[in-house]
Amino acid sequence: MNKLRTLLVDDEGLSRRGLRLRLQQFADVEIIGECVNGREALATVGDLAPDLLFLDVQMPGLDGFDVVRRLQPDAMPMVVFVTAYDHYAVSAFEVNAVDYLLKPIDDQRLVQALSRARQRRRDHSAAAEHQRLLELIPTVTTAKGETRQYPEKIAVKDGGEITLITCADIDWVDAAKDYMCLHVRGAVHVMRITMKELEGQLDPAIFQRIHRSTLVNMRRVEKLCAHNNDEYYLVLDAGERLRMSRRYKERVQRFFYK
């Protein structure tokens, strides 16, 4: 059974406990963790990549909507908002939530929310499978059937200077807010660019995303090491250990089984 890996986020321990007990009745729901505030939720979503998030709206610090706004699009789980106030309902659906549950949660509404989550996952899986098949095609072609060419070098601006970086020399890239840090032969170059934009400039046959904020040159990888929670580490030829999220496992593993 393909279970819904579920994370509970609520600052009230009693509410989390009650929801956990009720969700344990469903064989296809696996509760993988609990968080007591928004900041903890952001870190845990990045680490565990849950399928489904039961997210309290009103929490100290970052509220539920703040959490959704700060999540990376490619790391976004399905979200069911939970709150005692119904005036948040419109906002919940404006951010494409699966459902919106009022406390105390009605049993039938919980069943309905899970049903919607299952349906959305089925719809998403069909789209994801289509995308996966496209990614397995080794070359990207244009409408005219021409093979797409990726640049050999990219320009990094630093003040009044521009440095040309050979793409093949990039070991890995990690994100720091609105900037990308390019690790190149022991040096670090900073670019003001989004991860998606940078990915578009690098050959996907060489560079692969292994985490929502990390892109790696697969030619630098020497080992794939298993870790806890079905996660892995990639060990590069210079000794760096980079964590790989479980959602990218299948995409990366094909480089090891060609």
Stockholm file with secondary structure:
# STOCKHOLM 1.0

chainA/1-258         MNKLRTLLVDDEGLSRRGLRLRLQQFADVEIIGECVNGREALATVGDLAPDLLFLDVQMPGLDGFDVVRRLQPDAMPMVVFVTAYDHYAVSAFEVNAVDYLLKPIDDQRLVQALSRARQRRRDHSAAAEHQRLLELIPTVTTAKGETRQYPEKIAVKDGGEITLITCADIDWVDAAKDYMCLHVRGAVHVMRITMKELEGQLDPAIFQRIHRSTLVNMRRVEKLCAHNNDEYYLVLDAGERLRMSRRYKERVQRFFYK
#=GR chainA/1-258 SS CCCEEEEEECSCHHHHHHHHHHHTTCTTEEEEEEESSHHHHHHHHHHHCCSEEEEESCCSSSCHHHHHHHSCGGGCCEEEEEESCGGGHHHHHHTTCSEEEESSCCHHHHHHHHHHHHHHHHHHHHHHHHHHHHHHSSSCBCTTSCBCCCCSEEEEEETTEEEEEEGGGEEEEEEETTEEEEEETTEEEEECCCHHHHHHHSCTTTEEEEETTEEEEGGGEEEEEECGGGCEEEEETTSCEEEECGGGHHHHHTTTCC
#=GC SS_cons         CCCEEEEEECSCHHHHHHHHHHHTTCTTEEEEEEESSHHHHHHHHHHHCCSEEEEESCCSSSCHHHHHHHSCGGGCCEEEEEESCGGGHHHHHHTTCSEEEESSCCHHHHHHHHHHHHHHHHHHHHHHHHHHHHHHSSSCBCTTSCBCCCCSEEEEEETTEEEEEEGGGEEEEEEETTEEEEEETTEEEEECCCHHHHHHHSCTTTEEEEETTEEEEGGGEEEEEECGGGCEEEEETTSCEEEECGGGHHHHHTTTCC
//
